[in-house]
Amino acid sequence: MGMMRARRAVGLLGLMAWVSPAQATGNFLCEIDDPSLKFTAESAFSHGLGEAFLGFKASLEVRLKDAPKDWARLEIDSASLVHHWFAGGDLNLHIYREREGSGPHGYVELIVRTEQNARDDDEAAFDGAYELTVYEVAEPESRTWTANGKVSCSVG
Protein backbone atom coordinates (compact mmCIF):
# COMPACT_ATOMS: atom_id res chain seq x y z
CA MET A 1 0.00 0.00 0.00
CA GLY A 2 2.86 2.40 0.76
CA MET A 3 4.41 1.83 -2.69
CA MET A 4 1.11 2.69 -4.39
CA ARG A 5 0.86 6.00 -2.48
CA ALA A 6 4.43 6.85 -3.41
CA ARG A 7 3.69 6.23 -7.10
CA ARG A 8 0.58 8.42 -6.91
CA ALA A 9 2.57 11.17 -5.23
CA VAL A 10 5.30 10.99 -7.87
CA GLY A 11 2.68 10.97 -10.62
CA LEU A 12 0.89 13.95 -9.11
CA LEU A 13 4.16 15.89 -8.77
CA GLY A 14 5.01 15.10 -12.39
CA LEU A 15 1.60 16.29 -13.54
CA MET A 16 1.95 19.51 -11.53
CA ALA A 17 5.39 20.14 -13.03
CA TRP A 18 4.03 19.56 -16.52
CA VAL A 19 1.00 21.88 -16.04
CA SER A 20 2.76 24.70 -14.14
CA PRO A 21 4.82 26.14 -17.03
CA ALA A 22 1.65 26.73 -19.03
CA GLN A 23 0.40 28.97 -16.25
CA ALA A 24 3.76 30.69 -15.78
CA THR A 25 3.56 32.70 -19.01
CA GLY A 26 1.05 34.72 -20.95
CA ASN A 27 1.14 37.00 -23.96
CA PHE A 28 -0.15 40.36 -25.09
CA LEU A 29 -0.86 42.21 -28.31
CA CYS A 30 -1.23 46.01 -28.53
CA GLU A 31 -2.45 47.86 -31.62
CA ILE A 32 -2.76 51.43 -32.84
CA ASP A 33 -3.99 52.32 -36.32
CA ASP A 34 -4.88 55.97 -36.80
CA PRO A 35 -3.85 58.81 -39.16
CA SER A 36 -0.71 59.58 -37.10
CA LEU A 37 0.61 56.14 -36.18
CA LYS A 38 0.36 52.47 -36.97
CA PHE A 39 1.81 50.31 -34.22
CA THR A 40 1.69 46.69 -33.19
CA ALA A 41 3.55 45.16 -30.26
CA GLU A 42 3.53 41.65 -28.92
CA SER A 43 5.37 39.68 -26.34
CA ALA A 44 5.16 36.75 -24.03
CA PHE A 45 5.57 37.58 -20.36
CA SER A 46 6.23 35.72 -17.16
CA HIS A 47 3.77 35.73 -14.31
CA GLY A 48 5.53 36.72 -11.15
CA LEU A 49 7.82 39.38 -9.85
CA GLY A 50 8.48 41.96 -12.55
CA GLU A 51 6.29 40.35 -15.22
CA ALA A 52 9.38 40.07 -17.46
CA PHE A 53 8.75 40.36 -21.20
CA LEU A 54 10.06 37.50 -23.34
CA GLY A 55 10.68 38.09 -27.05
CA PHE A 56 9.21 41.59 -27.27
CA LYS A 57 8.68 42.70 -30.89
CA ALA A 58 6.95 45.72 -32.35
CA SER A 59 6.55 47.56 -35.61
CA LEU A 60 6.03 51.29 -35.74
CA GLU A 61 4.95 53.38 -38.73
CA VAL A 62 5.03 57.15 -38.18
CA ARG A 63 2.39 58.79 -40.39
CA LEU A 64 2.88 62.39 -39.24
CA LYS A 65 3.02 64.97 -42.02
CA ASP A 66 6.56 66.18 -42.79
CA ALA A 67 8.14 63.83 -40.24
CA PRO A 68 11.58 62.52 -41.29
CA LYS A 69 11.24 59.63 -43.74
CA ASP A 70 13.75 57.42 -41.91
CA TRP A 71 11.25 57.17 -39.05
CA ALA A 72 8.45 56.07 -41.38
CA ARG A 73 8.85 52.33 -40.57
CA LEU A 74 10.77 50.81 -37.69
CA GLU A 75 11.10 47.31 -36.33
CA ILE A 76 11.45 47.46 -32.56
CA ASP A 77 12.86 44.86 -30.17
CA SER A 78 13.47 44.78 -26.44
CA ALA A 79 16.58 47.01 -26.77
CA SER A 80 14.27 49.96 -27.53
CA LEU A 81 11.77 49.06 -24.81
CA VAL A 82 13.34 51.26 -22.16
CA HIS A 83 10.62 50.73 -19.58
CA HIS A 84 7.49 48.66 -19.13
CA TRP A 85 4.97 48.10 -16.42
CA PHE A 86 2.53 45.22 -16.28
CA ALA A 87 0.97 44.97 -12.85
CA GLY A 88 -2.19 45.81 -10.96
CA GLY A 89 -4.38 46.02 -14.06
CA ASP A 90 -1.98 48.33 -15.96
CA LEU A 91 0.01 47.54 -19.09
CA ASN A 92 2.41 50.36 -20.03
CA LEU A 93 5.21 50.51 -22.59
CA HIS A 94 7.91 53.14 -23.09
CA ILE A 95 9.77 52.86 -26.38
CA TYR A 96 12.70 55.13 -27.23
CA ARG A 97 14.92 54.90 -30.27
CA GLU A 98 17.65 57.31 -31.37
CA ARG A 99 18.66 57.80 -34.97
CA GLU A 100 21.70 55.76 -35.95
CA GLY A 101 24.31 56.70 -38.51
CA SER A 102 25.60 60.02 -39.74
CA GLY A 103 22.33 61.96 -39.95
CA PRO A 104 21.35 64.69 -37.51
CA HIS A 105 20.52 63.64 -33.97
CA GLY A 106 16.92 62.62 -33.56
CA TYR A 107 14.68 60.17 -31.77
CA VAL A 108 11.27 58.56 -31.68
CA GLU A 109 9.57 58.09 -28.34
CA LEU A 110 6.29 56.26 -27.82
CA ILE A 111 4.57 55.95 -24.47
CA VAL A 112 1.61 53.57 -24.23
CA ARG A 113 -0.55 53.57 -21.09
CA THR A 114 -3.43 51.12 -20.74
CA GLU A 115 -5.69 49.82 -17.99
CA GLN A 116 -7.68 46.66 -17.79
CA ASN A 117 -11.13 47.40 -19.19
CA ALA A 118 -13.43 47.25 -16.17
CA ARG A 119 -16.57 47.93 -18.25
CA ASP A 120 -16.44 44.64 -20.11
CA ASP A 121 -16.67 41.11 -18.86
CA ASP A 122 -13.53 40.47 -20.91
CA GLU A 123 -10.65 40.58 -18.41
CA ALA A 124 -8.19 40.33 -21.31
CA ALA A 125 -9.09 43.75 -22.79
CA PHE A 126 -6.88 46.73 -21.97
CA ASP A 127 -7.65 50.22 -23.30
CA GLY A 128 -5.74 53.46 -23.05
CA ALA A 129 -3.84 56.19 -24.80
CA TYR A 130 -0.49 56.80 -26.47
CA GLU A 131 1.85 59.76 -26.78
CA LEU A 132 4.22 59.89 -29.74
CA THR A 133 7.16 62.29 -30.08
CA VAL A 134 9.50 62.53 -33.05
CA TYR A 135 12.42 64.92 -32.59
CA GLU A 136 15.17 66.02 -34.95
CA VAL A 137 18.04 68.46 -34.61
CA ALA A 138 18.03 70.53 -37.79
CA GLU A 139 19.35 73.83 -39.04
CA PRO A 140 18.29 76.53 -38.53
CA GLU A 141 16.23 75.04 -35.68
CA SER A 142 15.21 71.69 -34.28
CA ARG A 143 11.78 70.28 -34.95
CA THR A 144 9.36 68.20 -32.93
CA TRP A 145 6.31 66.29 -34.16
CA THR A 146 3.78 64.96 -31.67
CA ALA A 147 0.60 62.93 -31.70
CA ASN A 148 -1.65 61.15 -29.27
CA GLY A 149 -4.56 58.82 -29.55
CA LYS A 150 -6.15 55.59 -28.42
CA VAL A 151 -4.59 52.17 -28.04
CA SER A 152 -6.08 48.76 -27.32
CA CYS A 153 -4.32 45.66 -26.05
CA SER A 154 -5.38 42.11 -25.38
CA VAL A 155 -3.77 39.82 -22.85
CA GLY A 156 -3.93 36.06 -22.95
Disulfide bonds with the S-S distance in Angstrom:
Cys30-Cys153 2.05
